Amino acid sequence: MEITDPRKIRIEDYNYNLPDDRIAKYPLVKRDCSKLLVYKGGKISDTVFSNLGDFLPENTLMVFNNTKVIQARLHFRKATGAQIEIFCLEPHTPNDYQLNFQQTDKCSWVCLIGNLKKWKEGDLVKEIIIEGDRIELKARRIQSHGDSHIVEFEWDNKHITFSELLEAVGELPIPPYLNRDTEEQDKQTYQTVYSKIDGSVAAPTAGLHFTPEVFASLENRGMKLAELTLHVGAGTFRPVKSKLIEDHVMHSEFISVKKETIEQLLNHQGKIIAVGTTSVRTLESLYYLGVILKDKTISHLRVSQWMPYQDSIGLSVKESLNNILDHLHLNNLTTLVADTQIIIAPGYKFRIVDGIITNFHQPQSTLLLLVSALVGDSKWKEIYQHALDNNYRFLSYGDSSLLLKE
């Protein structure tokens, strides 16, 4: 069935029965021993992730999201005994991730607050010890916007950065559907082996299957590798509650792509395979950022949710990427920084991505819409039924798939 208006998609059409015992609560001991479903040429086959290179097209460029999950949950106890949880979503002041993490006295974040009704007013205070130094950390609620809040943090030791504070007292935010507390091992298993740039509150989980051995195999086969950054927000877990997709508001995410990566994309002659839905969203957003940059006066770069579904834009990928390079050159920049709110749903026309490595996603989620947009509106059901029938493990710590466009 051809989708003529993605806004009219009913989310109930993207539902399937996912038994709780099919949700992987913990990862495998060996990351690359996970199952790999391969969808290629319209056919489904099964293998293990360590064999990934056997199924990739020759001269593939693989693109990875190098974001790192931060220990974004902070727990405070009021004098009354009430427990308050502050979940840091994205930096507010300074609004640059790197600058914010480097602050040494105060900063503010957009946050979710657990047990908010017990925090009517006043500061929350927490005493912590880092390398033998006693530090007093204060949290102050500044503003509220719907279900999110701007919280200012202040501490009394100028030798300690906010990044170090989070590392010392924060808790890694594992997905809520795991229905368990964060454990010490999650600090390693819920990070990709190539994570570098602090900022995500959720892992780009397709990358959790990669090991040094898999990378060595790919490089031996002549596969090209590239990196970009999209800091995954808590909105990735937000279910679609509206009946029609047009009423669902996508969360905005921070992306950062180096000039060298854009040049790689521009000059590559083979297939481009995105590792994870976050890499897909970043790569496809690049095309529309290049469209925006036709207007040389644009200052704030942001791809809106429905921009890709406007009338024909008529710009080639090459022209778009060259617009980005021109922008970087004119402004003496080495990295493109922007926001994206892009939603990729059936009816979407892929501009850059030829395939994806991704885990198996929740029913009625925007990530499932993205998969359907890539493989076809009937094929996703066949793929997911095959995974259910063949004992694949689902969601963040589950098995993986390689899905190639026909």
N, C-alpha and C positions, 0 to 999 in steps of 0.2 A: 504494500500500500504506500503510495507516494504522499508525503506530508506537504501540503500546500501552504499551511500557515502554522508554524511551530507554536505560536501563542495559544492556539486552540487545542493543543495536546492535553489529554486527560491523564493525570498522573496514575489513576487507577489502572490504566492500560499497561503500566510498567511495574506490575506487582507479580510476585511469585512466592510460593511457600518456602520459607527458610526455617527449618527446625533449629531449635537452640543448640542441639548437639552437633550441628554442622558448623557452628561459629567457633573458630579456633581461639581458645582462650590463651594459649601459649604458643610460641614459635617452636619449630623443630630445632633440635640441638645443632644440626648442620644446615645452615641456611639454604645452600644450593641443592639439597636433597628433596626440596618441595616438588610437588607435581607441577607440570607445565602443560596446559591445554594449548594446542596450536590450531588456529583457524587460518587456513591458507588455501587459496584457490577455491573457496566455497566449501572446503572439506575440513572435518575436525579430526585431529589425532592427539595421542597422549604420549608424553615423555616425562623426563625429569628436568629440572631447571639447569642442571650442570651441562645439559646437551643443547642449550639455547643456540649456540653458534651454528649447529647443524641445520637450523631452520630459518636463519636470516638470509635475505637476499645478498648476493655479492655486492661489495662496495657500498655497504650500509653505513650511514652516519647515525650513531646512537646519541641521543641527547638526554642528559641526566639533570635532575634538580638537586643541587648540592646544599640545600637548606638543612639546618640542624635544629632539632627540637629543643626548646628551652624548658627549664624547670619552672613552668609558668604559674603553678598553683602555690599561693602563700596562705598559711594558716595562722590566724590570730585568736587569742582567747581574751575575752573581756573580763573585767574584775568580777562580773556576775557569774562567770563560768561559761557564758555562751561562746560557742565556736563560730567564727566568721571565716569563710574562705574567699579569697580574692584571686580571681583567675585573670591574669594579664593577657589581653588579646593582641593589642598593637600599641606602639608608642604614640604618645600625644604631644608631650613637650620634653625634649626636642622630638619632632616627629620622624627624624631619621633614625633607623634602627641602630646603626653603629655609634652615632653620637649619643643616643640615649643610654646604651649599654656602658659607655665610657664616663657617664656622670659620676661625680664623687661626693655630692651632698644631697641633691634632690632631683626628681624627675616625675613625670606623670604618665599614666597609661590609661587606655580605654580598657575597662575590665567588666567581667561578670562577677556578681557577688552572691555567694551562698549564705543563706540565713540572714538576708538583708533586713528582715523585720526586727531583728535584734540589734541592728546598728542604726539607730535613729539619728545620733549626732555624736560629736566629739571624735578625738583621734583614737585609732587602735595603736597599741604599742607592743613591740616584741623585742625582748633582749636576746641577742645572739652572740656567739663567740666565734671569731674567725682568726685562726693562727694565734690564739692566746689573747687576742684583743676583745674586750667586751664592747658591743655596739648596740645602740638603741635605734631600732627602726620604727618609724611612725607612718601610719597610713591615714590619709585625710580624704574624705569624699567631697569632690568639688562641684560636680554637675551630674545630672542624670539625663539620658537620652533613651527613652523606651526601656528595654531590659538591660542596657549597658550603662556604665557609669565611668566618669573620669575620676581617677584616684591619684592623688599626689603622694609620693613616697619621699621621706626625708630621713637621713641618718647622720650620725655625729662622728664620722671618721673619714677624713678626706683621702686616706690611703686606700680606701675600699671602693671599687666601682659597683654600679648597680648589677652588672653582669656577675661579679663575684658574689654579691648578696644572693642573687637567684640561685647560683650554683651551690651556695652553702646551705640555704634554708628552703629553697623552693622544692616542689614535687613535680615530677614528670607527669604530664596530663595524658595518660593512656585513654583510648576511646571509651566512651560511656557504655557501649554495647558489650564490652568484655565483662561487665558486672562483677568487677573485683577491684581491690585496692592496688595501687602501684607497688611493685616489688623491686628490690634492689637490682635484680637482673634486667629489669626493663630499661634501666639506664643505658645498657649496651644493646640489648636486642631490639629496642624501639628506635634505634638510629641506624641509618645506612652506613656502610663502611667508608663511604666517600663524603659524608656530611662535613661541612666546613663553616657555613655562614649562619650564625645564631639568628633565630627569629620565628621559627614555626611553633605552633602549639599542637601540631599533629604531624606525624611522619609521612613522607611520600612513600607509601608502603610498598609499591611495586619494586622499589630499590632495595628492600630488605632481603631479597633473595640473592643479591650479588655478593660474591666473595672474591678475594684476590685470585683464586684459581679460575673463576669464570672470566675475570678481566684478562688474565693471561691467555686463555683460550680465544677470546675475541680478538685480541691484538695479534695473535699468531695467524688468525684467518684474515688479517688485513682490515678489520673493521675500524672505522674512525669514531672517535669519541669527542663529545663536546659537553660543556656544562653551562647551566644558567641557574638563576635563583628565583623561586616563588615561595614566599613565606606563607605556609598553609594556615588559614584561620579556623577558628572553632566552627564557622559556618559550614565547613565541609561535613560536619555531623548533623547539621540542621535538616530535619525531614521536610519534605514538601507538604505543607498542610492545606494548600489551596487545591481546589478541584482542577483548575486550569493552570497551565504553566505561566500564562501571562500575569497571573496574580502573585506569583512567587518572586520575591526580591532576592537576587543573588548577592552574596557578600562580596565586598571589594578586597582584593589581595595585592600585596606589594610584589613587584617583579623587578629584577635587575639582570641585565644581559650585557656582557662585555663586548666590545667592538670586535675582538677576534672571533667570537662565536658567530656574530652576525656575518662576518666575512666568510667563515666556514660554510654557513647556510647558503650564502649567495653563490659560492664557487663550487659547491658539491654537485656532482653529476648523477649520483645514485639515489637510492631510497633514503628517507629520513624516518627513523623509528624513535618515538618518544617513550621514555621510561616513566610511566605513570601519567595519570590524568593531569597532574599539576604541570608537567612538562608540555602536555598537549595544550593546555590553556595558555601557557606562556608563549609557545611557538605560534599558535594561531593568533594570539593577541598582537604579536609583532607585525603581522601583515596589516592589521587595522591601525596600529600606531604609525606605520609608514604612510598609510592613507591620511591620517590626521596631519602628519608632518608635511603634506603638500602645502599646507598653510604655514609659512615660515614664522608667523607671528605667535603661534601657539606656545604658551608657557607651561601650563599644567597638562601632562599627558595621562589620559585615562580612557580606556575602552569601556563604553557603556554596555549594559546587558544586551540590548537588542540591536546594537549597531550592525552586526553581521547580517541581519535579516532585512536591512533596508534595500531599496531598489539597487540594481546593478551598479557597482562602484567603478568597474572598468579600469582597474589598475593591475598590472602584472605583479607577481611576487618579486621579480627582479627590480622593478621600479620602486616598489614599496621599501624593500631592504636598502636600496640605494638612497632613498629619502632619509632613512635612519642614519646611514653613514654620513650623509651630508650634514645632518643636524649635529652629529657628534663632532665632526670636523669644524663646523662653524662656531661651535660653542666650546671648543678645546676640551672635549669630554672623552673619557676612555670607556665609559659605561652608560648604557641607557637605563634610566630609572623611571618607572611608571606604575600606575595602578590599573588593574583590570577587573571588570565585573562580568566578563564574558560568560554567556551560557551557551553550551554546545548541545543541541538537541536535534532529533530527527528533522531533516530539512536543511541542516547546516551544510555549507559547501566548504570542505577542507582545502586550505590554501597551501599548507607547508607539510603537514604530517601525512605519511603514507601507512603508518601502522603504530601500534601501541603495545607495550608490555604493561599489564595491569592485573590487579587482584580481582576477586569477585565481590561485587558491591551490594549494598543494602537494597531491598525492594523499595520502589517508589522514591528513588534518590536521583539527584541531578547527575551523579556519576554514571548511573545506569542509562540515563538519557544520552550521555556522551558516547557510551559503548554502542548504543543502538544507532546513533548518528553515523558511526564509523562502519559497522558491519551490516547494517540494514535492519529495518523495523521488525522483520520476522525472524531474522537469524539470531538475534540476541536470545530469544526464547529457546531456540534449539541448542545454543551454546550452554546456557545456564542449566537446561534440563540434562544435558550430557554430563555436566559437572556434578549435578546432584546425583545422577544415576551411577556415577563412577567414583563416589566417595571423595570428591575434592573438599578441601577445607576452605571455609569462606571468611571474608572480611580481612582486617588489617594483618593478622598473624597467619592468614590462610595461604592457600596455594595461588598460583599465578597463571596468566594466559598471555600468549602472543597472538594478537589479532591484526591481520594484514588486510588492507583494503583490496577489493577485487579490481 
